[in-house]
Amino acid sequence: MSSSPTRKTVAVATDTAFARDRFKTALDAAGHRVMIVKSAAQLLAHVRADFDDLHLIVLDLRMPHAAGVELVKRIRKLDGGRLPILVFNGSVTSVDEVRELASLGVAGYLNEYSAVEHILPSIAPHLFPETFHKREHARVVMGIPVSYRIGKTITAAIAMDLSQGGMAIRTKNPPVRGTVLKVKFALPGSKRQLEAEGVVCWSVPRAGTGMQFTKVKPADQALIDGFVEAHFFRSTKREE
């Protein structure tokens, strides 16, 4: 598959106009090429015809004439499992479906309601896998205050999403990969401050950073796990 160090080609496959518009706006602004796909047949045609130039598929499983996971299976028959696929989490209907998608090598999940400024940080690890480490856990998109500490410096920021193994943080001056962070935050609806230590695994200038947890107290980890499991399938609330 051909590649470019900066410009990538992304197929955004959904018949929902607001999702297409937001993702196209974010990707266009970053200089990427966007293929707008409105049907399963059109997507499969692109996979056949444009495979060598295609770097990522952003997929809505609820497109007309597409049977959810079956569409991913049809893609895999064409690409041999080589194309990264990100699925809109609002189009996933059950835990069993998540397990089946994982067996098909789906790279992760995205919130179709994400604000434009949140989209590129979520997609970048999959467009540039040689630069970013990807989290393998389901993510809950949210917007809660978080503080992170590097040495003695504490910075206030916003958590963009949370998984059982890490967190994405929106900040204008993101720390570089490999930086050790200590974060404090409260889950929505709770006043209890949770603490975690981790390492930066991706960083996008003027946008945000992603950290992988390396040390979390068992009680705090249990709360994080429970929150993610309870909210993942309902994580489609519009972000302001």
Stockholm file with secondary structure:
# STOCKHOLM 1.0

chainA/1-240         MSSSPTRKTVAVATDTAFARDRFKTALDAAGHRVMIVKSAAQLLAHVRADFDDLHLIVLDLRMPHAAGVELVKRIRKLDGGRLPILVFNGSVTSVDEVRELASLGVAGYLNEYSAVEHILPSIAPHLFPETFHKREHARVVMGIPVSYRIGKTITAAIAMDLSQGGMAIRTKNPPVRGTVLKVKFALPGSKRQLEAEGVVCWSVPRAGTGMQFTKVKPADQALIDGFVEAHFFRSTKREE
#=GR chainA/1-240 SS CCCCSSCCEEEEECSCHHHHHHHHHHHHHTTCEEEEECSHHHHHHHHHHHGGGCCEEEECTTCTTCCTHHHHHHHHHHHTTCSCEEEEGGGCCCHHHHHHHHHTTCCEEECTTCCHHHHHHHHHHHHCTTTCCCCCSCEEEEEEEEEEEETTEEEEEEEEEEESSEEEEECSSCCCTTCEEEEEECCTTCCCCEEEEEEEEEEETTTEEEEEEEEECHHHHHHHHHHHHHHGGGCCCCCC
#=GC SS_cons         CCCCSSCCEEEEECSCHHHHHHHHHHHHHTTCEEEEECSHHHHHHHHHHHGGGCCEEEECTTCTTCCTHHHHHHHHHHHTTCSCEEEEGGGCCCHHHHHHHHHTTCCEEECTTCCHHHHHHHHHHHHCTTTCCCCCSCEEEEEEEEEEEETTEEEEEEEEEEESSEEEEECSSCCCTTCEEEEEECCTTCCCCEEEEEEEEEEETTTEEEEEEEEECHHHHHHHHHHHHHHGGGCCCCCC
//
